[in-house]
Amino acid sequence: MPKIVLETLLPATPAECFELSLSVDAHTGSMSRYGERAVAGVTTGAMALGESVTWRARHFGLPFTMTSTITEHQAPHRFVDEQTKGPFKRWWHEHRFEQDGDATRMTDVVEFAAPLGLLGRTVETLVLTHYMTRLLAERNEALQQILTDRRA
């Protein structure tokens, strides 16, 4: 099963980064080029433990719908969202926030599995791991920009 670990330094406190990372609005804004929008569950504002959101987006030219739920929530240091319905056989995303000088080191840890057995594992290796890492990096760049703008 692929595992992505991505670290990003954010110009804010762990509490500010934690809250922004739970924001449906910030996520939607960061993924707008994919037409990503919240269509059910929490559709605006910050999510909390046990809450779900259903996303619709277009990736690889195809429409996708995915519902994820906040399954762990230890403010302001860690939360986990997991797919409860959608295209992956498994999607588990841990978000960690640690003070690093005047900034916060945000660490994304994602474990995922595609459906379709051997074909899915081949797609994970050839396409999905790189694609999902790029999506996470785009989201993190958007969070950096939001936090930088707030500081200006």
N, C-alpha and C positions, 0 to 999 in steps of 0.2 A: 504494500500500500504506500503510495507516495506521501511524503511529509515535506512541507514547505516551512522554513523558518526564515522570517524576514524581520530585521531590526531597523527602526526608524527613530531618529532623534527629533523630538518635537519641542518647540519653544514655549512651554507652558508647564504648569504643575501636573502631577499625576491625576489629581481630581478633575482638572479641566480637560485633560486628554481622555480620561475615562468617560466623562459625560458626553463629550463630542463624538466619541466612537460609538456610543449607544444611540446617537441621533439618526433617526430615519431620514430626516431632511438633509443632513450632511452626506449620508450615503447616497441618497438619490442624486444630489448635486454632483458628487464625484463620479457617478456612473451614467451621467446624462447622455454621453455619446453612444451608449448602448440602449438608450430608450428605457432604462431601468426606472420602474416606478412601483410604489407600494399600492397594492390593490385590495388588501384585506388585513384584518388584525390591526396592529398599531400602524397607522399610515402617516403620522406626523409626530414630532417631538421625540423624546428619549424613551427607550424601552426599559423595562424592569424585569426582574426575575419572573419566569413563567410566562412572559408575554411573547406573542408570535407576530410575525409579519409575513405576508405573502408578496413576493416580488414577481414582476413580469419584466422581461428584458429580451433583447435580441443579441445572440452570440452566434458567430459563424453563419450569419444570415438566417438563423432559425429562431423562432420564438420559444422561450423557456419560462416556466413558472416554478417557483421554489418557495416553500414555506420553511422558515427557520424560527426557532424558539430559544430564548435565553434560558439555559439550563443551569448555569452557575453564575453567581454574582457576588463578588467580594470587593465592594467599593473601598477605596479607589484604585485597587491594585490588579484586579483580574476579573474577567468574565468569559463565559463560553457561550457561543451560539452553535446550534446543531440543526441540520436539515431534518424536518419531520415529514416532509413530502416534497418530491421533486426529482430532478434528473439523475442525481448521484445515488449510488448504492450506499455510500456513507459520505457525510460532510460534517466535520467537527472542527471548529475554529476557536482557538484560545487566544485571548487578547491580554497581554501583561503590560503593566505600567510601573516603571521604577525611576525614582529620582536619579538624575545624572547631572550633578552640578546645578546650573540654573535651568536645566531642561529636563525632559522626561524621555527615557528610553522605552519606546513601545515595541514589544515583540509580538509578532503574529506567528502562531503555530497552527498550521492547517494539516489535517489528515483527511484524505478523501479517497474514494474508490468509485470508479465508473462501473456502470452495469455491463452486462454482456460478456462476462467471463474473460477468456483469452483475448478476444477482440477489444474489450474495454481496457484491459491491462496494456495492450499495445498502444491504444489511443492515449492512455495516461502518460506513457513514456515518450511517445513521439510528439504529442501536441499539448495535452492538458496541463502538465506540470508547468511548462514555460508560460502558457496562456494565463493560468491562474496566478502565477507569481507576478506577471505583468499587471494584472487587474489589481492585486493587492498593492503593488507599488504605486499605481495611479491613484488609488483611494488614499494612500498615505501621503502622497504629494498634495492632494487636495486638502487633507487635514492640516498639513504643515502650512499651507497658504492661508487657510481660515485663521489659524492661531497666530500667524505672523501679522495678518491684517488687524487682528484684535489688539495686538501689542503696539501697533503704529499710532 
